[in-house]
């Protein structure tokens, strides 16, 4: 006798309770239980409770599907509203009429800037003309797969000459095969070789970094060199000069001075110089008053302002080193106006000099208080994390040389004097003094575990200006230093490292091939398909290099694709700067101070107000209250100032060039090339409309 299924059904659920909350346009399901056992029975055709439960479950499933459809419709609505808002932003940008050409303070040479922009426009109009020609040919039946073209079928196949248009297109095909494809392919091959060499260099640096981490290698000071204030006789406390060069740094001067005055070092063994190059009288008074407040609290700090402001930062530092009291100091620590060293900074860096008479520089790495402020700061953090974690650390460990970062470092004053001191001949005085010190035989130490906080530029305009200076200066320096490097009494390997790796490969080759290969050659190969760029050049190698670059900042992995696209965008600015510096054009000698936001200064000062004053800072609380009130007034004034965005013409022109080339690649069914050109073109469009980073005042 067959067992009754009703016995098993008694313990089962008779339905599936569902609690649904509806809040237009969103919905949520609090509980949906699974189907009962009876719902899975086959052959049960009765119309008992099991059928009712099944019908009930079907209705509930229908409700769930309807709710999902409702949610999908809500998503589509939000996407549509996003595009509408984006369109309104674009209209406002265009209506404002502000472009990078209107920026009178720009440090880009007008001639170079105009010529580069005109060249891009020529490529753009030519690509639009060719796109229309190619589309017409496509609909006429000229279907050629890229990159291989069977020329023998041009006249003999069904695509033969039938009318005037066919004759013109056939002639165009032969002309591009004969005249355009060979030089374009040659230039592409040169860039590919440079790309591979630079990628190999980056891979070797990453392997060196992995080796350092695997072996847990880090510089360790000699025994007994670690400073200890409580038992001063066992510590190493030489006289240290601390310099804070600044120029109109109204947003950040307070936090920098406060951080340096709180350095944990004997008061009799430290002298702080505030080197103010400000040309704004109000800013000068504010900084001078801040120095006076700290003098009253017992800090050994002096204020210095130059009457003749020649040589920018290098001239400022050179002038300060000429003071009579500097001869009593053995080391000098340098901090830019937005840098905030920790109290134990000197105790972690200065001991490395003890019993190491050949050490000229100890450099700390940077950390950033605003690295998560927006997409632009996140992408900058990826680049700088790789620079410090990989480039500086590997070069410092294996060859005892790297480029001085201009701040957050301690120099032996004797090394500065032996190298000729600060020179005003370039805008990268930090790299200049480092190269000259290396030629004199001095060694450098990089401390990856010692950090100094600072700010990143939060607007694209400020970042462009900074990158222009950072990439035009090395080319000036290369032209000036090349004879000295050749004549220097150093090993051939050190000369090779300076000339080929340090200058040519990492400062000249990188911006050259990035701009030429991905912004010019790649779109042109879409219109001259006989010149071929392999898929691994367009996709796989760049993706691998981006993966290696992002390893030192693992939390930034979600931004690997934007990082890859943004680096190609910045190649336009870097290429322009490299040309200006290499050929000694006017803009190569201009210095524009990177705009600071001072976001961290308010929090630091408020926290100082809330803390109880230390025994050596009696009476500082009212001053900090005044500073807090002044800070609030400054913020209110800033809020009243109107912010604006600029339209960047070169980036916009390249955006339309790449988008045009992506449309042409559809006719040849080039998948990877199409997607790369499409997303790169959209990225250029967003940056050209200044939709990345903060607005500027």
N, C-alpha and C positions, 0 to 999 in steps of 0.2 A: 504494500500500500504506500502510495507516495506521501511523503510528509507534507503537512499543511504549511503553506507560506504565511498564514495568519499568525502562527505562533511567533515567528521571527519578526513580524511587523509590529507586535505589541510594544516592543522596547524602542522602536525607532521614532524619530521625530515625524510628526504629521505635516510639517511645513518648514519653511525657511524664513524665520523672522528677519525683516530688513527694516532698519531705521534710516530714513533718508532726510537730510536737512537741505532745504532749498534756499539759497540766498543769491538772487539774480545778480550777476550771471554765473556765479559759482555754485557748486553743489558738492556734497560729501556723503559718503556711505559709512555709517558707524559700525555696522555689523552685517555681514552676509554669510550665512552658514551654508555648508555644502549640502548636496542633494542627499536624500534619505536612501537607505539600502534598497527600498522597493522601487525606486526610480530606475535602478539598473537591471531589473528583472525583465527577461525577454519572454514573450509568449503569454504574459498575463494580460488578458483582454477584458478583464472585469472592469466595471465602472464604479468600483468601490472607493474607499478613502484614498487609495494609492493614486487613482486617476485624478482625484481632486487636488492632491498634493502636487502631482505632475503639472496640472494646469496652472496651479498657483505659482509654481517655480517658473513656468514659461512666462507668465505675466510679469513676474519680478525681473527676469532676464530682459524682457522687452523694455521695462522701465530703465534698467541699467544702461542698455544700448542707447535709448533715447537721451538719457542724461549725458552719456559720453558724446553723443552727437551735438548736444547743446553746448558742452564744454569746448568741443572743437570749433563750433561756430564762434564762440567767444574769443578763442585764440586768433581766428582769422580776422575778427573785428579789431583786436588789439594790434595785429600786424598791420592792418590797413591804417589804423590811427597813427602807428609809428611812422609809416611812410609819408603820411600827410604832414606830420610834425617835422619830419626830415625835410620835406619839400618846402615848408614855411621857413625853416632855418636857412636853407639854401637861398631862398628868395631874399631874406634879410641880408645875407652876406653880399649878394650881388647888388642889392639896392644901396647898401652902405658905400660901395665904391672904394673901399679901402683895400689896397693891394700892397705887396711887399715893396713895390716900386715907390710907394709914397713914404716909406720909412726913411727919413732923412738921416737918422742915426745909424743906418745899416753899415756894417763893416765890410760889405762886399764891394769890390771894385765895379763901378758902373759900366765900364767898357766890357769887362769880362762877363758881367752879369747879363748885359744886353746881348752880347754875341752868343752866349750859351742859349739864352732864351730864343733868339732868332733861329739858331740851328735846330732847336727842338720844334719850333713852329714850322720850319721847312719840312722836317720829317713828318710832322702831323698832317700838313696839307697834302703832301705827296702820298701819304698812306690813305687818306680819304679819297683822293683821286683814283688810286690803284684799287681800292676796295670797290668803288662803283664800277670800274672797268672789269674787275674779276667777277662781280655778281652778274653783270651783263653777259660775260663769257660763259658763266655757269649755266645760265638759262638758255644760252645758245647751243649748249651741248658739250662744252669743253670741260670735261670731268677728268682732272688729273689728280692722282693721289700723291701726296707729298711723302717723302721728299724726292722719290725716284720718278723721273719723267721719261717716258719712252718717246724720244724725239723722232724715231723712224716712222712713228704713226702720225706725226703732225700734218703731213701732206697726203699720206697714202691711205689713212683710215677714213672712217665715216666722218671724222671731224675735219676733213679736208677743206680747202678754200672754197667757200660757196658764195660769199659776198664780200663787200668792202670791210665789214667788221671782222670777219674771219681772217682776212688778209692782214689787217692791223694787229690782231691778237697773235697770229702766227709769227709775225715779225717781232713783236714784243717778247715772245717766248725765246726766240733765237738770240735776241739782243741780250736778254738777262742771262741766258746760258753762256754766252760768249764773253760778255764784258762785266756783268754785275756779280755773278755767282763766284768766280774765282777769287777776286780780292776780298769779298765778304766771307768766303769760307776760310781764306788765309787768316784774316783778322780774328775770326771765331776760333780757329785752332790755336792761335797765339794766346788768346784769353783763356782758353781751356787749359793750356799748359800752365799758365800763371795760376789759374784757379787750383789746379792739382798740387802745384808746389806749395802754395799758401795753405791748402788743406793738410798737406803732409806736415808742414811746420806746426799747425795747430794740433794735429794728432800727437806729434812728439811732445809738445808742451803738456798735453793732457796725460800722456803716459808718465812724464816726469812728475806731475802732480800726484798721480796714483801711487807712484813709488814713494814719494815723501809721506803720503798718508799711511801707506802700508807699513813703512819702517818707523812711523811716528817720529819723523825727524823735525826738530825745531831748534833754533839757536838758543844756547844756554850760556848765561854770563859766567865768568870765572868765579871760583869759590871765594867768598868774602866780598864780592862786588855788589851784592844786593843791598840796597840802602835800607837802613832801619833807623827811624827817627828816635826811637826810645833808647837805643844803645848806639848813639852817634859815632862812637869811636870805632865800631866795627863796620860802619857803613861807608859808602863811597859817595861823598857829597861835594863834587866840584862846583865852581861858580858857573851858573847857567844864565844866559841871557834869553829871555822869551820875547819874541817879536810878534805883534799883531798888525800886519799891514792892512789898511782899509781905505776905501774911497767911496764916500757918499753911502755908506752902509747903515742907513738910518733904521732899518728894520731889525738888524741882528747885532748891533754893536754891544748892547747890554749883556746879552747871553754870553758872548765871547769873552768880554772882559771879566764877567763874574766867574766863568769857568776857569780862566787862567789864574785869577787871584785866589782861587780855592785849591790850587795845586799843592799837594802834600810834599813840601820841600822846605828846608830851613830858610827862614826869612832873610838871614844874612847871606845866603848862598843863591839868591835868585833876584834878578832885576827884570822888570817887565817894561817893554817899550810899546806904547800905542802909537803906531806910525800912521797918522791921519793925513791922507792926501785929498780930503774932501774940498770941493770948490763951492759948496753951499755953506754960507755963514751960519745958518741955523743948525745944520748938522755938526759943524765944528764946535759950536757952543755946547750942544748936547753931549758930545763925546768928551769934551774937556771937563764938563761938569761931572760926568760919570767917573772919570779918572780921579777928580778931586775928592769925590765921595769915598772911593776906595783908599785913597791916601790917608784920609782921616781915620779909616778903620785899621790902619797899620800895614797896608800892602805897600811893597817896595815897587811902585809903579810910576812911570813918567809919561807925559804927553808930548808928542813931537809933531809939528806941522811944517811942511816945506813951503817956502815962498815960491821957489822955482820948481815947478812940478814936471820935470823932464824924465823920460825913460820909464814911465808907468811904474809897475810894481818893482822891476829891477832897479830903477833909479831910486825908488823909495828905500829899498833894502840897502843899496850901496851907500846912500847918504847916511843911514842910521849906523852902519858899521864904522863910519868915520868918527863917531863920537869918542872922546878921550877915555871915558869909563869902560869902553868895550875891551880895552887891553887887559883888564882884570878878569875877564870871562874866558873860560876854556871851551864852552859849548854854547850853541845857539839853537833854540827850538822855535819853529815857525808855525803859526796857526793863522789861516785866513779868517775873515771876520765872521763867517757862519760856522766855524768849527768849535766844538765844545769838548775839550779833553777831559777825561776822568781825573779825579784827584791824584791817582797813583800813576799817571802817565809817565812822569819823569823817573819814578822808581822802577818802571818796567823797561825803560829804554836806555837811560844813561849808564847803568851798570855794564852794558855790553861793550862800552869803550875801555873799561879798566883792563890794563895789561894787554890790550890789543891796539898797539900804536899805528897799525896800518888800516884801521877802520875809520872811514871818513864820514859815513852817514848811517843812521838807523832810522828806517822808515816804518811807520805803522799803517795799517789798512784803514779805509774809511767805512763807516756805517751810516745809514741814512734814516733820519727821523720821519721822512715823508715818503718812503718807498712805496707805500700802499695808497698814496693819495689819489692817483688816477692811472689810467692805462699808460700814459707817457712815462711816469716815474717808475712803474713796474718794469717797463722795457729797458729803461736806463739802468735799473738795478741789476738786470741780467748781464748787461755788458760790463758794468764795473765789478760785479762779483767775479766774473771770469778774469778780468784784468788783474785784480789783486790776488785772488786765490790761485790762479794758474800762472799767468805771465810773470807777475812780480815775484811770487814765491819761488818758482822754478829757476828764473834767472838769478835771483838772489842766492839760492842754494848752490847751484852748479857752477856759476861763473862770477859770483860776487859783484854783479853789475846789473842795474836796471835804471830806468828813467826816474829821477826824483819827481814826486807828485806835486811839489810846490808848497805843501803844507802837511801838518801832522808828522813832521820829521825833525830829527835832531842832528845837527852838523857839528863836527869838530872844526872850530874856527881856523885852526892851522891848515886844514884841508881846503877851506875856502880861499885862504890867502895864497897857498901854493898854486891853486888853479887859476889865479888871476882875479878872484872876487866876482861880484855880480856885474854883468855887462848888459847894456841896453840895446844890443844889436838885434834882438829878436823878441817876439812876443811869448816865447817859451823859455824864459830865463831859467826855469827849473831844470829842463832838459839840457840846456846849454851848460850850466855849471856841473851837472852830473857827467856829461861826456868829457869835459875838460878835466874833471877830477879823476875819471877812469884812465885817461891818457897819462896822468901823473902817477898812476900806480895805486891809488886809494881804493879800498874795498868797501862794499856796501852790505848791510844786513837788513833783511825784510822780516818784520814780525807780524805773522798772519793772525796771531791770537791777541794782539793789542789793537783795539779799535778806537776810533775817534769819530764822534757823531758830527754830521753836517747835513746840508740840504741839497736836494736835487732840483734843477729847474722844473717848474710845474707848467710852464707854457711852451708851446712849440717855438714861438719866436725867440724866447730866451735860450732854448736849447740849440737852435740853429746858430745863433751868434757864438755860443760857447764852442760848438763843434767846428765852426769856421776858424776860430783862433787856434784850437787844438790841432787842426790839420794843415793850416797854412804855415804855422811856426816851424814845425819839423822840417819842412822843405827849405825854408830860409836857412835854418841851422845846418842842414846837410850841405848846402852850397858853401857855407862859410867854414865848416869843419873838415870838409873832405881833404884839403891839403895838409891840415894838421894831423889827421888820422894816418895819412900815407907816410908822413915824416916821423910819426911817433915811434919811440923805442919800446914797442910792445910786440907780443907774439903775432904771428900771421893769423892764428885762429881768432884772436881778439879783434884784429883789423877786419877779418871776414865777417865776424859777428856784428860789428858796428856798421859796416858799409852795406852788406847784403841783407842781413836779418833785421837789424834794428831800424835802419832807415828805409832801404829800398823795398823789402818785402812787406813789412808791417805798416809802413807809412805812405808808400807810393803805389805799390802794386795793388794792394787791397782796394782802395777807392777807385783805381783805374779800371780794373776788370769788373768790379761790381756794377759800376755805372755803364760801362761800354757793353758788357756781355748781356746783362739782363734788361737794360733800359733802351738800348739801341739795336744791337745785333739780333737779339731774339725776336723783337717785332718785325725787323726787316726780313728775317728768314721766312716769315709767313708770306711775304709778297715775292720773295725770291726763293721758292721752295727747293731749288737745286742746291743751295747752301744749307747744310744740315747741322742741326744741334741735337745731339743724342738726348734721349729721355733722362739718362742718368745724370747729365749735366744740369738739366732743368729742374729735376725733382730729387733724385736720390742723394747726390753729393751735398746739395744745400741742406736737405733735411738732416743728414748725418752730422754736418758741421753745426747746425742749430742745436741738435741734441747734445753735442759735446759742450757747446757754449753754455747751455742751460744747466748742466750738471752741478756747478757750484751753487746754484740757487734752486734746489729741488722743488720748493714751493711754487715756483713759477712755471712748472710744466704745462699747466693749462694755457699758457700764453706762448707756446712754442711756435704756432703758426703766425700769430700777429708779429712775433719777434722776427721771424724770417722775412716777412713782407716789409716790416718797418726798416730793417737794415738795408734793404734795397732802396727804399725811399730816401734814407739818409745818405746814400751814396751820391746823390745829386749834389748836396751841400758839400760833402767831403771832396768830391772830384773838383768842384769849383774852387774850394779852398786850396787844394793841392796845386792846381794850376797857378793860382795867385801867388802862393809861396815859392813855387819852383822858378817862376819867371820874374820874381821881385816886383810884382805890381803893387800899386798904392795901398790897396786894402790889406796887404800882408803885414803892414806896420801899424795898423790901427788896433786899439785895445778898447773893447766894450765890456764893462763890468757886468757879469752875469746877474740878472735881477733876482733878488731874494724875496721870499714871501714873509719870512719871520714867523712862520706858524709855530715853531717850537719855543720861541722866546717868551710868549705870553704864559704858557704852561710852566716854564721854568721859573719865571719871576713870581707867579702866583704861589708856586710851591715854596719858594724862598720866603714869601710873606707869611705863609701859614706855619712855617717852622719857627721854633724858638731860636733867638739869636745866640750864637756861640760866644764864649767868653772874650774872644778877640775881635768881636764885631759888635761891641756895645753901641747902641744908638743907631743901628742900621735899619731897624724896623720902620721908623717913620720915613726914611728915604725910600725904602722899597714900596711903602704905601703910595708915596708920591709917584714913583715909577709906574706902579700899577694904574693909578689914575691917568697918568700921561698916556699909557699904553691904550687904555680904553678910549681916550679922546682920539688917538691916532687911528684906531680901528673905526671909529665913527666917521672920521674924515675920509678914510679909504672907502667906506660903504657909500659915501655920497658921490665919489668919483665914478664917472661912467666908464664901464669896461667895453671893450670892442674886440672884434676878431678881424684878421686880415685874410685876404685871398692871395694865395701863393701861386703866381703865374706859371713858373716852371713846373711845379708839381701838377697843376691842372692840365697843362699842355701834354705832359707825359701820361697823365691818366687817360686822356682821349686817344693818344697814340696807342697805348696798350690795349684799350678797349676796341679800337678799330682793328688792331692786329688779331685780337681774339675772335672777332667776327669773321675775319679772313680765314682763320684756322679752321672754322667750322666747314668751309668749303672743301678743305683737304682732309677732314676727319682726323685731325691730330688731337687726341684726347687730352694727354697730359699737358701739352703746350697750351691748349685752349683754357683749361682750368687755371693754370698758373697765370696766364695773361689776364684772365678775367678777374681773379682775386687780387692780383697785383694792381691792375687798373683801378678797381674799386678802392683799394687802400690808398693809392695816389689821390683819388678823388676826395676821399674823406680828409686826408691831410691837407690837400690843396685848399679845401674849404675851411680849414682850421677847426675841424671837429674832433681833434685829439688834444688833450691837455686843457689847462685853464685858460680863461680869457686874460687879456693883458690890459693894464690901465692906460 
